[in-house]
């Protein structure tokens, strides 16, 4: 039997009867007019490869007995130079961002501006910043302080006496949820900050699938940049020239292997002290320039005629006539 591209395997023999042996035939898929007449175009963001609608449907569908209560999503995205954490709700007109935090904001909290802000420690700090920011916005910051000192142990916020915790569901987008992924670093930061995001420890760095236990010390090490510290120390000892090249920004900021953990501790403290950034008053840009001829009023036109007549020595016009 001859095989064709994009073929569908058929369980029939060449004689047309059901095959009870290994003999199979391949039938070419014919995409003819009838196929294209019935073809249903997928959603635009699916065609662009941007949205997983199977996951999105489950993230935004709300119970009918909760009426118009919003269902919050804790959205985490990574770019080449930034970590983006947002609290988003879905509305008919589109998604609405309730609060957001970015890794590039960490320079306002003690992280040297020249350092890269996309590693595991930065993801944790960005999640922590968003948690403290959203809880402050909803008046829950005092009641739900979270895990004030990061230990790396599994922490799920418990319900308080007066108000329930702020609950959101993790939205990873198209990311592969592998064990140790940075997205779970942001999740850990948000939970330690006092948000309630349902999860378990199976995808945190340091989790062993065989023993089914989490190495909390290893997770804590990553939260405070321990993996960066260890690589800095090893590289400095083995190849000084490469160390100077790879960690030039750290050296420029005066940070060595021993200062990395203290730097991130300071960032966490500053985030908790003042998570909300004060909005700067916008300056009035002033009146914009216009080049169109402005229409004169009747009084201005009369004055203009009088000025021209006076310049030429002509008598003034009697406008009452």
Order of alpha helices (4+ residues) and beta strands (2+ residues): beta-beta-alpha-alpha-alpha-beta-beta-beta-alpha-beta-alpha-beta-beta-alpha-alpha-alpha-alpha-alpha-alpha
